[in-house]
Amino acid sequence: MEVFVYRGEWGLPSIDYECSRLLAYLKFSGAKITVNFNGNPFSSPSGMLPYMIADGKKIAGYGKIVEHLSAAGIGPPANGTADRPGDQNHGTLVNGTMQYVQENLHPYFMYMLWGDPKNVDTTRTVYAKRIPIPFNFYCPRKYVVRTNDITQSLAGFSLEDSIEFHDMSEFAHNAKTCLNWITSKLEENRWFLGDQPSEVDAMLYGYLSVLLKLTLPNNVLQNHIRQCPKLVQFVDRTTSTYFAKEGYNSFTSTGGQQKNSSGSPNDSSSASSSSTSNDKSEKSNGGQTFHNGQQQDPDDGPKERRKRYILSGLVASVAMVGFALLNGILMLPHDRNHGNFIQYDDDEPGDYDDDN
């Protein structure tokens, strides 16, 4: 099995909430699954990450992936199962907590990233840098559409409406109340439900890590989280404990990938040291392999790249023609012009009638 996610930023393993949530779930489970940080959302059945390849099939979305993993017996030990005495109530508590967080935190979280006019361009740019051209032009749009569905069904407005109609005050209040409740739980325990991480902690890490690290022009929840030291400690502790080697920051990256492609005499030593470090990382993770972002997507071979180049050319051509038509640079011939030839109508009497 192999999982494909967005590569991280700000020292996090991924820029995306669902990807970070899934990575935390895998870490807490100790699963021996290869993780590829160079995922291409266009290769996903849903057009979004994460997705997983298992038994030759692609499974898209956190929920379906976890459902597949749970069926294979892969999950955090603290989740609770019906197979072990006394764990059934614990499992019910896990599901109930996740539902509460989903209902109260998720709507405003999505609106802040993909609905707020002040923030959406920043969020779109962050994702576009992780998606190959030309897919980075329209793949992020899927998140905007998903957010629009949330606001229309829960708040009664469309993202295309004037900002005056974007009333999210109730949802902002619910999100802050949820964060306060999470803080109170973490005051007593190292993890949300005790001394071991559960799927709840994976979910919280997905939300809190992105909210805390992503710099947005209008990040109300980030300011609230920073006023709750337990939440900040939770994110930092989880990142340092489980993602010390997978966290990525483009500003401090050494650019090892570019150096390896230059063909220098040190390539062999670099490759050996890289493989050694990967081996150590695999052993320390209990056999779980986490790539450093240099491995290519299996759908990113020469044929696939050629298709993308052709598609890029077609998209660019259509865009240029559309721009020329809209701005009057290119004019299409009218039906009545007929190539600027003079048209004579023989049906009118008296014209060119030499016999009469």
Salt bridges, closest charged atoms under 4 A:
GLU9 OE2 - ARG130 NH2 3.10
ASP87 OD2 - ARG84 NE 3.10
ASP236 OD1 - LYS213 NZ 3.74
GLU246 OE2 - LYS27 NZ 3.62
ASP299 OD2 - LYS58 NZ 2.44
ASP300 OD1 - ARG308 NH2 2.63
